[in-house]
Amino acid sequence: MRRFRSSVFPLFLLLVPLALLVAQTAAEKPSVDVRRVAARLRCQCGCGDSVATCSMLECGFSKPAKERIARMQAVGMSDEQIIQAFIRDYGPGIYLARPSAFGWVVPYAAVGVGLLVLWAFIKRYRKPKPLPELGPIEIDDPELEKYKDQIEKDLANLE
């Protein structure tokens, strides 16, 4: 019994803190509503991302901003009211507009123009190899000689 208890105790010591860490991070994850509003606000830490996707991982601005958004939503404020409150506090530079349709057209148009340029380049500078000039074909086989007139008529009909 002593052997079993001595092998389980170190395992218990490793699993309990791990379970507490996982429970803590699961409780801190922002809701979908918070992320929806946070995606429209620029993080002020200097990373250039939105508050929802800050690459600095819980920087000094994104975590308090998400908590503030959650509190404002709990009070019953709309998304637009929350965004206007942040603009009022931090200035218009914090607002991230939604991407327009023009933003999605530009990359595809650039690919299309690039393909056209590539096609024009290939068409202009590709020189097909000329076919070698073959003279009239002489038939040496006596068996084919008797069909020569029929071959000539068929070739004349093709032209």
Secondary structure, DSSP 8 states (H G I E B T S, - for coil): -HHHHHHHHHHHHHHHHHHHHHHHHHHHS--HHHHHHHTTBB-TTSS-SBSTT-TTSS-TTHHHHHHHHHHHHHHT--HHHHHHHHHHHH-GGGB-----HHHHHHHHHHHHHHHHHHHHHHHHH----------------HHHHTTHHHHHHHHHHH-
